[in-house]
Amino acid sequence: MKTTKTQYKGMVRKASPHSPRLQHWLASFTVGGAICAFAEGLRQVLLHFGRGQEEIRIIVPVTLIVLTAICTALGIFDKLAAKAGAGTGVPITGFANAVVSSAMEHRSEGFILGVGANLFRLAGPVLVYGSAVSTLYGIIYYFFLR
């Protein structure tokens, strides 16, 4: 028996689990917004205590990275990401989670040779690619877009 495209789409629709899109969207929006609100709150606190803009531009992202790394190592971030989906993918927290979780997969090999050695396995290519692309963009900007 041959199945037509329409029949196949109907079978897929019937067999696929229902996805509560609105619920996923709200969770993603809420968690992503909470992460950004936390960062802005930290920024405002630092401003209140007289920190300069240059200092704040370093402290806030580093704080987000460290907190994400700790939460990933403790298994908290993965549980949050399972509920919030893309909301936890706010670029800096998502990248920190990806780096730490890939390293944590090797903890059975020890913290030095396992976690420590594999910590930059994901970060290395990203940093190299980012550096290469930013250099290329700088050259294009310098010669053609100025």
C-alpha positions, 0 to 999 in steps of 0.5 A, a space after each residue: 500500500 502506498 501512502 500519499 503525502 497528505 495521508 503521511 502528514 495526517 499520520 504524523 500529526 496524529 502520532 506526534 505529541 501535542 506541544 503546548 506552544 503558549 505555555 512554552 513561549 511564556 516559560 521561555 519569555 519569563 525565564 529569559 526576562 528574569 535573567 536579563 532583569 537580574 543582570 540589569 538589577 546587578 548593573 543598577 546596584 553597581 551604579 548605586 555603589 559608584 562603580 564605573 561603566 567600564 567596571 560594570 561591563 566586566 562585572 555583570 557578564 562575569 557574574 552571569 557566567 560564574 553563576 551559570 557555571 555553578 548552577 550547571 555543575 550542580 544540575 540546577 541549570 539543566 532542570 531550569 532549561 528543561 522547563 524554560 527552553 530557549 529562555 535560558 539561551 540568553 547568549 552568555 548564559 547559554 554559552 556558559 552552560 554549553 561549555 560547562 556541561 560538555 566538560 562535566 560529561 568527563 568528570 568520571 576521568 577526574 577534575 583535572 584530566 577530565 573536567 579541566 582538560 575538556 573545559 575548552 573543547 567547545 570554547 576553543 573552536 568558538 573563540 577561534 571562529 569568533 576571532 577570525 570572523 571579527 578580524 575579517 569583519 574589521 578588515 572589510 569595515 576598514 577598507 570598504 565601509 568607512 
